[in-house]
Amino acid sequence: MGRQLFIIVTCFIVFAACSPRGRGQVTKEQLANEIDIHSLQHPYLFFNDKDKHGIMERIKTDPECKTIYDALLAEGHRYLSVPIQEPEPQHPKHTRYVGSDPAEEYESDIEEGARTLAFLYQMTGDEKYAHKAIEFAMDIADWPDWVNPAHHFDIIYSRVWPWNVPDDRVVFSYDITAAGKAISLSTVYDWVYPVLTRPERDKIRNGLMERAITRVRGNYNYFWWSTAYKCNWSNICYSSLGLTALALLKENPELLDVVAEVDNRMDTTFSHIGEDGGWQEGRGYYGYMMRESVFFMDALKRLSNGSENMFRNKNISSHPLDFELYGLTANFEDGGGYPVGPTAMVDKLVNETDSHLGAWYREKFLGQGSEIFDLIWPRTGVKPVEPEQKSKFFRSVNWAILRSSFLDSSTVTVACKAGYNDDPHHGHLDCGQFIVSWFGVPFIRDLGPMRYDEFYFSEDRFDYPYASSAGHNVISVNGEQQIIAKKKNTPWLKGIGGDILKFETGAQRDYVSMDPTHAYPDKQLLKWRRSVILEKPVTTVVFDEVDARPGAEIAARIHPGVGVESARRPERGARFGSNQNGEYTVMDKYVYMSDQRRHNMAVIPLVLDNSFTLVQGGDPFVPVTEDARLTEIPYVETVVHAKATTSVIATIIVPVKNQDDAERVVSGASISRVGEDVQVTVNSDSGNYKWVFEKTKEGYVLKN
């Protein structure tokens, strides 16, 4: 019996250590037992006096760290002579309309100056740095409002709130901009504390209390971001409050209740990261969230001697950087397909989670560090290991990225997605979207995020090509566009979108099947199933099965990523696009594309039992900004008039040597019926391929 009890207790302990938290909600009483407030001596948030020796040793022995530190010394020399502006520049009320904000530029410089000088004081012991940092910190504390003007009531009120946020939110006195200032000022307070006079200390405390803590403490649920657990704002704002409370614990130990609240709320947000590491807002906003979160996470772990280790949350510890690596080129929604850092955050996550994949991502894609926390959180010692599987399906967000190689740019990467149109914050109406990248160029592109204007987060954003399905590589029937699951002051619509139904990856081929039907109002488009195939290394096929009433106009739209001039409106009726990043030509039966290095691709549509027309067009676009100019976002559509309920369009995207070679490949490409199945063929220098799609009750699927 005793042995059985031992086994049961041991299993419980192991389970608790591996679970997201290992116990229930954290309380301030628990934290009081874990954090010895009375023994705290500044600096203590990110390093203490003993740790400084390790930082200085890295600066002496590591060339990268020395380069960073030398740059900080040069910047510090400048900051010692930067004057406080009196009066401070004023924020324009409509900062996103005018496009520039001298007050924001000034404040950012003062914040960075305060942090740089405070850090140099800690590293050198020279009080001239501390006194100038204190001067900047006093100025920050005196700013009457830390909130971005774009987030004041008159502008932000019309925003469509993300998931789990009531429509009636009206309190906007703390935002992600204020959060950034709170993190900066708390850090400076910790680092210059030994030099502060009592009035200086209390002045900075005043700023942190009045601009951060007392605005939110006890009033959490009045802020829209407080329960927006699928939105980056939630953890950004909470992390700043938690770090501020930790910085003030010596003077205000009662703020342990804020630390507990932040710990619990951030853990809830982390529970909404996919078990595979996916984040619906996109990679850029995942990176932004984690960049700000790790400040509190690291400080809390240090002060609690490891008892409160948020890095052990299973959705962080198991896949901290998978989304950032595999999602390269997946420029969906408002989050980018580019390498996402910063390097210090990535190093911190890698070291805390022992992620070999993350270490490889850091080594291959992020380059040299450049800022203070690259010295505090040094380059990882975790062994970098390239993952054997190059393609990935993020089931949690319905993204799939198909590739042969991470590093060989001569191979094609195809990023595609289904998913649900239930992110009115950063999501786009892009269910069914795909991107084809080759030699680092998106030959078929996603428009990515536009420069935010004041209406980008209201319902108006879904009339902009950047967010609407008109600006994506999807299907429309009689011009019908995808719909959003949430509008202002209206109930959520469930099930608006669809899933990736099948994902297969192998050495020679990747295959995705999806059903985006319910992203539409179910009036014109009756059914749509899309298959995407990557025949490795370079040949792509997109196979669309569309149900609509006979006579309906079906359009399969793509957005060229070469020859696109975004700064001016092209001449109407032009069949040719050309600029410094390449060119494309719309022919009768295909589209010929070339990048600036003369890598050429043919986009070849094939329609079963029907004719088609290639139509070149453009969506006019003018943001609501002072310097806006009318531009036209070019697209090419394969247009078919339905003869029967079901229409089939196959699009082959294949490299070619030149335009003569393209003509040869086009002439040999075909689509035909084989009994009830559909066969697509193409012969090119990249390979001779035949794909057979079997008719099933649910729709056409690729035969193995």
N, C-alpha and C positions, 0 to 999 in steps of 0.2 A: 504493500500500500504506500509505504514511504517513497519507494522508487517511482511509482505511478504519479504521486503528488509532485515529485521533483520534475518529472517530465512535463506535466501539465503547466507548472509554474514557468519552467524554462521556455516552453512554446509560447506562453502568453507574453513573456518578456521580449522574445524575438519578434512576435507579431506586432507588439507595441512599438518597437524600434523601427519597424519597416512601414508602419502605417503613416498616413499623412502627418499626424501629430503624435499619435500614440496614446492620447487621452482626450478628455473633453475640453471644454473652453478654458482658456487661461484666465486666472483671476489676479487681481492686484495683490491679494494675500500670498498667492504662490510666488509672484514676482518678488515680493518683499523678502521671501526666504531664499530666493535665488540670486538676488542682486544685493551686494553689501554696499549700500549707499554711503555709509559713514566712512568707508575706506577709499572712496573714489577721490582721485587727485587728477585734475586736468593736466595734460591732455589724456583722455581715456576713450573717446568714441572709436577711433580707428587705430590708434597706437598709443603707447605710453612712453615714458622716458626710457625704459629699457629697450623697447622696440626701435627707438630712433637709431640706435647703434647699428641694427641690422639694415635699416634703410640707407644710412650713410655708407656702410660697407658695400652695398650693392652699387651705389653711385661711384665708388672708387674702383670697383673691380669689373663692372658690367658696362661695356661701351654704350649700349642703348640707354641705360639709366643715366650715364654721364651726359649723353647728348641731351636728354630731357632736362636734367638738372641745370646744365649750362644755359639752356634756353629759358628756364624759369628765372635764373639769375639776371639774364638780359632783360626779361620782361619786368622783373622786380625793380631794376634800375630805372626803367621808364615810369613805373607806377609811383615811385618815391616822389616824382615831380608832377604827378597829375593833380590838378586842383579840383576841389569841390566846387561845383557850379552853383552860384546863388544869383537869382533863383534857379531851381532845377528846371530843366526843359519840361514842358508840359506835353502830356499825351494828347493826340488828337482824339476826338470822340469816336470818329469812324476810321480807326487805324487800318482796317482791311480795305476800306475804300481808297484812301490816299496811297496805301502801299508802302509807306515809310513812317517811322515813328522815332524821332530824335531822342525822346525820353527813354524809350526802350533800349536804344543803342547806348545811351549814357549809362543807364542802370546796369546793363549787362557788363559794361566795362568796369564799373565800380565794384560789382559783385566779384568778377574775376580777379580784379586787383586786390580786393580784400583777402580772398582765398590764397592767392599767390604769395602775398606779403606775409600772411599769417604762417603759411607753411615754411617760408624761408626763415622766419624767426625761429621756428621750432628746429630747423636743420642747422642754423648758424649760431643761434643764441644772441644775435645782434638785435638790440631793442629798437633800432631805427625802423626795422621792418614791422615790428609789432605796433609801434606808435602810429605809423601811417595806415596800417591795417585797421586799427581802432578808429582812426578818423573816418575811413570809408565805412566801417561797420556802424558808426554813429549816424552817418548820413543815411544808410539803408534803413536803420531803425526809425528814422524821422520821416521817411516817405509816407504820406498819408494813406496810400492805397497800393497794395501789392498786386492787385488783380488786373489782368489784361483787359483793356477797354473793350475788346471784342466779346468779353464775357460778362459785361454789365447787363442789367435787366433789359434795357430797350433793344438790345441786339440779340442776346442769347435766349430771350423768352420764347421766341418762335421756333427754337430748335425742337426737332423730334427726338425724344429721349430714347436711349437704348433700352434693352431688355431689363425688366425688373425695376423700372423707375416709374412712379406714379406721374400722371400728366400734370398734376397741380403744383409742381415745384416752382417756388418763387424766390428762393434765397440764393444769392450768387456772390456772396462776399468772400469766398475762398475758392481758388481754382488752381490749375496746374502751374500757372505762372507764379502765383503766391507760394505754391509749394516749392518751386525752385529757389525762391528767395529765402524761404525758411530753412531749407537744407544748407544753403550757402552761409547764412548768418549763424546757424547753429554750429557749423563746422568752424567758422572763424572764432566764435565765442569760446569753443573748446580749446583752440590752439593759442589764443592770445590771453587766456584767463590769468596766467601768472603775472601779467603786466598791468592788468586792468585796475584802475582806481575804483572805489565803491560807486561813485556817480556814473562812471563809464559802464561798469558792470550792470548797474540797474537800468541804464538807458537802453542797452542792448536787450536785456531781459524784457523791458517794456515793449520794445518792438516785437519780439518773439511772442510775448503774451497777447498783445493787443491785435497783431496782424494775423496770428495763427491760432494759438491755443484757445483763448477765450471766445473766439469767433465760432469755434466748432465744438469744443468740449461740452458734452451734454446736449448738444443740438445736432448730433450727427445726422439724424434722418431727415432733417430739413433740407439738406444738400442733395441735389439730384445724383451726384456721383457716389454717394455713400452706399447705395445698394446696387450700383451698376457693375455687378461682378463680372460681366463679360466685356468691360470697357477699361482701357488703360488708365483712364482718369482715377479710378477708384484706388488702385494701389499707389499711384503717384502721390495723390493727396494724402492718403493715410501714412505712407512712408515718411513724408515730411513732418507730419504731426508727431509720429512716434520718435523720430530722431530729435525733434525739438524738445520733447518731453525728457528724453534721455539726457540731453545736454543740460537741462535745468534741474536735474534730480537733486543735486546737492542743496540748492536753495529751496526747491519745491518738491519734496519727496512724495507729496500727495498726487503728483502727476503720474504715478504708477498706474492709475486707472486709465489714463490715455494710452500708456504703453500696452496694457492688456487689451484694450479695445482695438488698437491698431493690429496687434498680433492676431487676434481672432478674425478681424475683417480681411486682412491680407491673406490669411490662410484660406478663407472662403473664396476669394478671387482666384488663388492658385488652384483651387479644386475645380475651376472652370477652364483651366488649360486642358487640352485633350490629353488622354492617356498616351497618345503618340507624340505629344509636344505641339500639336496644332493650336493656333490662336486665330479666331475668325477675323479679327481686324487686320491681320496681315503681319508680315515679318517685321516691318519697320516699327509698328506700334507695339509688338511684343518686345522688341529691343528697347524702346523708350520706357515701357513699363518696368522691365527688369533693370535698366540703367538706374532708375530712381529707387527701385525697391531694395537693391543690394546695400544701399547706405544704411537703412534701418536694420536689415537682416544681419549685416556684419556687426554693427554696433551692439545689437541685442545679444547676439551669440557671445561676443566678447564679455559684455557686462554680466551675463548670467553664467559665465564659465561653461558655456556649451549646453546648458540645460534647455535653453530656448533656441533651437537650431532650425530655422525655417527652411534652410537648404535641404532638409530631410523630407520636406513635402514630396510625396511620391511622384507628383507631376513635374516637379523641378528636378529631383534627383535622378529620375530614370531617363529623361529626354531633355536636358536643359538647353541644347543647341541644335537638336535635330532639325527643327523647323527652319533655322537660319541656314544650315548647310544644304539640306535637300531642296529648300524652296528657292534657291538661286535661280534667277530668270523668271520666277513666278511673280510678275509685277501686277498682282491682282489687287483690286480695291484701292485703299489709300496707303497700303504698306508696300514697300518696294521690293524688287527682285535683285537688288544690288547687295554686296556684302554689308552686313549690319554689325556694328559694334556698339559701344566703343571697346577698345582693346582691354581696358582695365576691367570692365564688367565681364567680358568673356573670360579673361584669366581668372577672375574671382569665381565664376560659376564652374569653370573647369576644375579648379583646385578643390572647391568644396564638394563636388560631386564625382570626382575622379573620372571624368568623361574623356575617354580616348578619342571619340569622334569629335568632341568639342575642341580638344587640343589640336587635332588635325585641321579643323576649320580655321582655328586661330593661326596656325602656322602657314597655311596655304593662301588665305584670302584677306587677312587683315593688316599685314605689314607692321611697321614700327609703331610703338606707343608714343604718346606726345604730351601727356598731361600728368598732373600731380598724382592721381591714383594709380598710374602705371608704376610709380615708385613705391606706393604703399601696398598695392596688390600686385606683386611682381609676376613676370611671365611664368607660366605653369611649368612644373616639373613632370606633369603627367605625360606619358608616352603618347605621341600622336599616332593614331592608327586609322588609315583610310578604310571606310566601310566597304565590305565586299559587294553588297548590293548597292547599285548606283541610283536606281529608281525607287520611288516611294509613294505610297498612298496614305495620305493623312485622312483617315476615316472620320475623325472628329470634326473636320471642316470640309470634307468632300473635295480635297485638292489631290491631284496626282501629277507627279513630275516624272517624265520618261526620259532616260538618257543612257548613253553608253559609257560616258566618262565625265568626271568632274573637271578634269584639267585639259583634255584634248579639245580645243575649240573647233577643230575640223569636223567634229561629230555634232549632230543636231540634238538639241534639247527641246522637248515639247512639254509645256506646262498646260494643264487643263483642269477645269473645275466644274462641279455642279453646285450643290449646296442650297441654302435657303435664303431668301431675300428678307431676312429678319434682323438685319443690322442696319438700322437707319442712321447710325452714327458715322461709321467709316465704310460700310458695305456699298457695293454697286449692284445694279440689276444686271448681273452677268452670269446667270446660271447657264452653263453650256460653253463658256468662254474657253478659248485655247490660244496659246502663244507659241510660235516656232522661232527658235533662236539658233543661229549658225555663225561661227567665227565672231562670237560676241555681239552679233547684231540681231535684233528681233525683226526678222523678215516679215512676219505677221505679228503685230504688236497689240498690247494693251495700252490704252492712252495713259494709264497711271493717274495719279492725283493731279488736279488742277491747282493753281494758286488759289487759296481760299479767299472768297469774298464774304460779305456779311450774310449772304443767303445760302451758303453752301451746305449748312447743316439744317436748314429748314426744308419743308416739302419741295421748295423750288429746285433743290439740287437734283431731283429726279427728272427734271426737264433739261438739265445740262447733259450734253453728250458724254462727258466724263463719267457720270454716274448712271445714266439711263442705259437700257439695252441697245439703243440706237448707236451708242459709241463702243459696242463690243462685237466680237466675232460670233454672232449667234443668228438664229433663224427668226424671221418675222413672216406672218401671213396677213395679207391685206393691210400691212403697216401696223398691225397690232404689236404693242410693246409689252415687256414684262412689267409686273406690278410689285409694289412694296407691301410688306406685311403690316406696316404701322405708319399711320399718319397722325398728325397732331390731334389730340382729344378724341380719338376714335379707338375702338377696341382692336386688339391684335387679331390679325387673321392667321390662322394656323395652317401649316403645310404649304406655304407659298414658296415653291422651289422643287427640288428633287435631289436624288441621290446618285452617286456613282454606284452602279449595280455590280460591276465586276472589274477587278484589277488583276492582271497577270503580268509577270515580268520574267524574262529569261535572257539568255546570252545573245539570242538573235532577234528577239521581238518583245515589245511591250504592247499591252492591249488594255484599253479602258472602254467600258460601256456605261452610259448614263441615261437618265430619263429626266429632262428638264421641263416636262409638259406643264406641271402645275406652277411654274413661274409665271404663267400667262393667265388671262381672265377666263380661259376655257370658252371663248366665243368664236374666234376665227381659227386659231391653232387648236386642233383637237387632240393631237398626240405628236410628240417629238422624241425620238430616241437617237442619240449620237454615239457612234463608236469612233475612237481615236487609236490609231496604230502607229507605232514607230518601228519600222524595219531598220534595225541597227546596221550601220551607224547613222544614216542620213535621210532615209525616205519616210515621209509621213503620209498617212491616209486619214481623211476625215469622212466618215460614212453617215449620212443623215437620212433617216426615215421620218417623213412628215405626213401626218394625216390632216386633211382639210377638205372642205367641200369642193367638188369639181368646179373648175372655173376660177378658183381662188389664185391670187398671185403670191407665190412663195419666193422669198428672197433669202439667200445664204450670204451673209455679209462678212467681209474681211477688211481689216485696216492695214494697209501696207506700212511697213516700218522703215522702208528706204525711199528716197526721193520725196520725203514729206517735208514741206516747208510750213512750219507752224507760225512763222512771223508775218506772213502776208496771205492774202486771199488769192488763190490761183484763178486764172482766167476760166470763165465758164465754158464748158464744152471741151476743155482740154482732155486729150486722151493720154497725156504723157506727164509724169512727174519727175523732176530732176532737181537735185541740190547737192550740197557738199557731202551728204551721207549716202549718196547713191542715186538710183533712178528706177522707175518702173514704167512699163509700157503695157497698156491694155489692148490686147489683140482680139480677134474675133472669138477664138476658142481657148485662150489662156492668157495669163498675166506673166510677163517677163520681168524679173527683178534682178538688180545688181547692186551690191554695196560699193563703197568707195574704193575697195581693193579688187574689184572685178570678180568677186565671187557671185555666181549667177544661180538663180533658182527659177523654175517654172511652176506656176500654180495652175493646175489643170482640172477644171470641173468636168464631170461626166454625169449625165442625167439618164436614168433608165426610162426607155419607152417614150421619150419626149425630147423636144428641143429646148434650148435655153438661150438667153441673151446675157452677155456680160455688160453691166452698166456701171459706169464710173460716176460717182457723185461726191457730194460733200455736205456735211452738216454745218451751217453757219453757227458761230459761237461768239458771244460777247459777254465776258464777266462784268459784274457791277463793280468796276474799279475806275479810279480817276484817269488812269493812263490806258484804258482798254481800247483795243482796236478790233474791228471785225476780222475774224479769221474763219477759215473753212477747214474742217477736219475731213480729209479725203477718205473715201472707202470705195470698194469694188464689190458689186453684188452679182451673184449668179441668180438670175430671175427666171422662174419657171411658172407657167400657168397649168394648174393641176388638171389632168385629164380624168383622173380617177381619185378615189378617196386617199390612196396612199401614193406618195411621190418619193423617189429615191434620188439623192444627189451625193455623189462621191467626189471628193476633192483630193487630188494627189499633189503633194508639194515635194519636188525632187530637184537636186542639183543638176545643172547642165553646163556644158562647156561654153556655149555661146548661143546666139539666137537661132542659128541654123540647126544646132543640136536640139534646141528646144522644139523646133518644128518637127524634127524627126521623132522625138519622144512623144509629142502630142499625137502625131499621126498613128502611132502604134498603140496608144492607150485605149482601153475599151471597157464598157460595162454591158452586161448581158444577163439574160435569164438562163438558168440551168435548172429546168423543172420549176419548182417553187423557190429555189434559191437564187441568189444574185452573185455574179462573178465579176470581179474588177481585176484588170491586168495592166501592167506597164513594163516596158523594156527600156532600160537606160544603162549608162555606164555604172551606176550604183548597184544594179542588179536587175534581174528579170523576175518579176513577182506576179503571183496570182493569189487573190484573196477570195474566198467563197464565204458568203454570209447566208447562214441557214435561217429559213423562216420558221419561227416558233409562235406559240400562242401570244407571247408577250411582245414579239417583234423580232427583227433580224439580229442574229448574233454571229460572231466570227467562228467558223469551223477551225479546229486545231489542225 
